[in-house]
Amino acid sequence: MRLKHIHQRYLFIYGCLLVPLLFFLLIRILPIFYSFNVSLHEWDILSETKPFVGLDNFKFVFLDKDFRDSLRNTIIYVAVGVPGQLIVGLIVALLLQKVIRLRGLFRTVYFIPYITSIVAVSWVFRWILMPNGVVNHVLVDLGFPAQLFLGSPSQAIYLIIGAMIWQAIGFQMLVFTTGLESIPRLYYEAAEIDGAGVWQKFRKITLPLLNSTIVFSIVIATISFLQTFTQVKNMSGSGAGGPLNSTKTLVLYIYQLGFKSYKMGEAAAATVILFAIILILSLIQLKVLSKKVEY
């Protein structure tokens, strides 16, 4: 029986959607469920047997000092990095809105770091922040003492966060630029007629109408900082999250636990915990931040 044209159309559409859906299920969903299963078993990769241990792996992780240090550091990455990334990105987007000539060039220049290899950017920052690097040479020439930078437990994490913020400026700038350009100029013209100043227009018009953009940016940035790995692996001493575990993140902790110590059950348990943190934070952010702003 020959299908009607509309049925053929829907069959084609759903057929095209089925391929990426299957890919998503195989690459994303199934590994998540497999991790849940592995987290309840003891497995060191080398042995074929995987005895069931229940919640013992989770108990091990919560009692592990390295896990607590990694969790604390990850919270710092999110607490400092997300606001910093959004504020800088929004400021750059607002400034570029005022640029008339060469606006496209400036946007391209700001966006290039975002598409540059994370490894390359991390090593450039590591090079300029070396004890005998460019920054210390400038500080000494100005009469200031040389700094340990990435060798300092109190400085390293914030320098890595700074490098991450710098590289993501282009992405946040592009997101906020899109949001700013969707705001009708009529609102600003009406506000100017009523005598509103720059701050009043920003607080009463720009911020409320950027609400959905801000929600998107916060959720994406939070997930990104929660999954921090490459920057720490390449900028910290020996790539181990040093000095003194001051830069180690949950993802790096999972990597070391699974692929250095071969404790796959414990690593899977830590992965499940990280997944739960990302899921809960994302849901809370979407719930709280997506509320309509009254203005």
C-alpha atoms as one frame of an Amber mdcrd trajectory, in Angstrom:
protein
   0.000   0.000   0.000   1.456   3.358  -1.060   1.973   5.818   1.801   0.519
   9.273   1.565   2.907  12.150   0.994   2.508  13.487   4.547   3.186  10.029
   5.996   6.326   9.699   3.872   7.453  13.098   5.100   7.027  12.191   8.776
   8.670   8.810   8.207  11.689  10.574   6.697  11.866  13.087   9.561  11.663
  10.455  12.294  14.133   8.267  10.404  16.641  11.135  10.349  16.075  11.798
  14.071  16.525   8.125  14.920  20.225   8.048  13.933  21.442  10.805  16.323
  19.081   9.458  19.001  20.667   6.004  18.782  24.119   7.592  18.811  23.189
   9.590  21.927  21.833   6.477  23.650  24.934   4.425  22.858  27.501   7.119
  23.678  25.817   8.916  26.573  22.956   7.055  28.222  24.230   3.463  28.218
  27.652   4.378  29.714  25.848   6.230  32.506  23.820   3.155  33.431  26.932
   1.000  33.085  28.740   3.310  35.517  25.929   2.819  38.030  26.411  -0.932
  37.694  30.214  -0.792  38.002  29.959   1.444  41.084  28.316  -1.425  42.967
  31.085  -3.905  42.156  34.758  -4.333  42.938  36.816  -4.302  39.721  40.458
  -3.553  39.024  40.347  -4.035  35.200  42.952  -6.809  35.353  40.648  -9.360
  36.988  37.713 -10.899  35.163  35.539 -11.196  38.257  33.555  -8.236  39.536
  32.139  -9.179  42.956  29.149  -7.213  44.198  30.082  -4.919  47.111  26.981
  -2.739  47.381  27.711   0.767  48.611  31.240   0.038  49.823  32.753   1.961
  46.904  30.745   5.053  47.799  31.866   4.683  51.435  35.483   4.510  50.290
  35.111   7.631  48.173  33.458   9.727  50.900  36.126   8.715  53.422  38.975
   9.498  51.005  40.731  12.786  51.797  41.700  13.231  48.138  38.011  13.139
  47.208  37.147  15.794  49.781  40.016  17.984  48.578  38.900  17.523  44.970
  35.294  18.341  45.860  36.375  21.494  47.704  38.508  22.590  44.764  35.716
  21.893  42.282  33.376  24.073  44.340  35.967  26.873  44.176  36.261  26.457
  40.402  32.489  26.859  40.048  32.030  29.597  42.675  34.791  31.801  41.259
  34.862  30.791  37.609  31.182  30.946  36.678  30.513  34.531  37.922  33.867
  35.676  36.566  33.215  34.160  33.154  29.725  35.639  32.882  30.685  39.103
  34.124  33.669  39.426  31.780  31.708  38.004  28.841  28.811  40.411  29.428
  31.125  43.417  29.789  32.899  42.567  26.526  29.563  42.084  24.749  28.269
  45.433  26.031  31.450  47.215  24.949  31.340  45.650  21.488  27.760  46.879
  21.126  29.203  50.403  21.213  31.798  49.653  18.528  30.804  50.779  15.048
  33.878  50.105  12.952  35.623  46.719  12.807  33.054  45.123  15.130  33.303
  41.813  13.283  37.094  41.849  13.602  36.955  42.419  17.358  34.417  39.607
  17.785  36.636  37.262  15.812  39.703  38.172  17.873  37.834  37.519  21.131
  36.389  34.238  19.836  39.667  32.742  18.555  40.889  31.605  22.031  37.671
  29.622  22.521  38.325  27.476  19.444  42.035  27.143  20.225  43.253  23.854
  21.698  42.842  23.801  25.482  46.179  22.005  25.775  47.949  24.727  23.781
  46.385  27.534  25.824  47.218  25.761  29.091  50.873  25.340  28.143  51.175
  28.966  27.055  49.843  30.100  30.449  52.124  27.599  32.181  55.100  28.979
  30.271  54.454  32.643  31.077  53.774  31.776  34.744  56.971  29.771  35.260
  59.307  30.929  38.081  61.598  32.369  35.392  58.730  33.220  33.061  57.587
  36.457  31.474  55.327  37.606  34.307  57.991  37.179  36.994  60.550  39.023
  34.845  58.130  41.960  34.616  57.429  41.872  38.364  61.136  41.853  39.234
  61.816  44.698  36.812  59.089  46.713  38.548  60.625  46.036  41.950  58.215
  43.355  43.153  59.309  39.937  44.441  59.000  36.936  42.123  55.975  34.718
  42.729  55.567  30.946  42.766  52.307  31.200  40.775  51.461  27.614  39.705
  53.834  26.349  42.388  51.869  28.070  45.154  48.985  26.183  46.829  47.158
  29.482  47.399  47.668  30.955  43.905  47.580  28.033  41.468  43.844  27.317
  41.450  42.919  30.947  40.812  45.441  31.238  37.986  43.946  28.160  36.333
  40.480  29.668  36.761  41.773  32.879  35.187  43.085  30.955  32.187  39.705
  29.222  31.803  37.838  32.522  32.003  40.155  34.090  29.424  39.631  31.239
  26.975  35.830  31.264  27.368  35.380  35.034  26.933  34.639  34.594  23.237
  31.867  32.052  23.828  30.148  34.115  26.525  30.586  37.264  24.443  28.864
  35.589  21.500  25.992  34.305  23.652  25.410  37.686  25.293  25.776  39.531
  21.996  22.993  37.400  20.551  20.830  38.182  23.571  21.573  41.901  23.438
  20.770  42.139  19.735  17.380  40.520  20.338  16.322  43.366  22.670  14.248
  45.936  20.746  15.902  49.356  20.656  12.464  50.864  21.225  12.711  50.063
  24.940  15.939  52.023  25.326  14.590  54.977  23.348  11.487  55.113  25.550
  13.648  54.917  28.676  15.847  57.780  27.447  12.777  59.915  26.848  11.756
  59.246  30.468  15.197  60.377  31.601  16.644  56.973  32.521  20.416  56.796
  32.923  22.849  54.121  31.780  22.613  52.104  35.010  18.813  52.334  35.112
  18.540  51.085  31.516  20.924  48.243  32.283  19.106  47.196  35.473  15.538
  47.685  34.287  15.792  46.653  30.632  18.992  44.799  29.746  19.242  42.387
  32.681  15.545  41.343  32.778  15.410  40.775  29.014  18.670  38.807  29.158
  17.212  36.429  31.737  16.982  33.395  29.429  20.468  34.096  28.073  21.906
  34.346  31.575  20.237  31.066  32.593  21.743  29.308  29.571  25.197  30.765
  30.202  25.192  29.886  33.910  24.134  26.284  33.317  26.699  25.753  30.522
  29.502  27.441  32.492  28.684  25.477  35.661  28.790  22.143  33.846  32.047
  23.175  32.172  33.764  24.071  35.456  32.432  20.939  37.176  34.096  18.889
  34.432  37.430  20.721  34.574  40.248  18.352  33.668  42.467  19.340  30.740
  43.559  22.695  32.184  44.559  21.150  35.512  46.237  18.184  33.843  48.445
  20.495  31.792  49.013  23.428  34.145  49.500  21.750  37.527  52.777  20.222
  38.636  53.247  16.768  37.053  49.621  16.963  35.952  48.544  15.528  39.303
  46.524  18.470  40.603  49.298  19.964  42.702  50.790  21.591  44.526  49.463
  19.656  47.543  46.220  18.748  45.747  45.304  22.437  45.669  44.106  22.301
  42.036  42.840  18.716  41.747  39.249  18.430  40.499  36.705  15.624  40.748
  37.297  14.600  37.133  41.061  14.397  37.669  40.439  12.441  40.889  38.257
   9.976  38.961  40.923   9.654  36.264  43.675   8.932  38.784  41.518   6.494
  40.724  40.483   4.552  37.646  43.464   4.704  35.312  46.349   5.126  37.766
  45.208   2.983  40.703  42.934   0.709  38.600  40.110   1.004  41.134  37.308
   1.089  38.596  34.546   0.415  41.114  35.563   3.366  43.287  36.123   5.542
  40.187  32.631   4.670  38.928  31.189   5.585  42.329  32.907   8.979  42.158
  31.555   9.382  38.613  28.019   8.712  39.828  28.482  11.317  42.571  29.721
  13.872  40.024  26.796  13.055  37.731  24.370  13.599  40.628  26.010  16.940
  41.488  25.784  18.166  37.881  22.166  17.003  37.541  21.005  18.528  40.831
  22.783  21.847  40.278  21.465  22.115  36.712  17.885  21.442  37.823  18.157
  23.961  40.682  19.611  26.609  38.387  16.933  26.066  35.760  14.231  26.219
  38.422  15.502  29.296  40.252  16.997  31.339  37.422  14.258  30.763  34.858
  11.621  32.509  36.984  10.199  35.578  35.345  11.833  38.759  36.506   9.471
  41.562  37.470  10.537  44.979  36.307
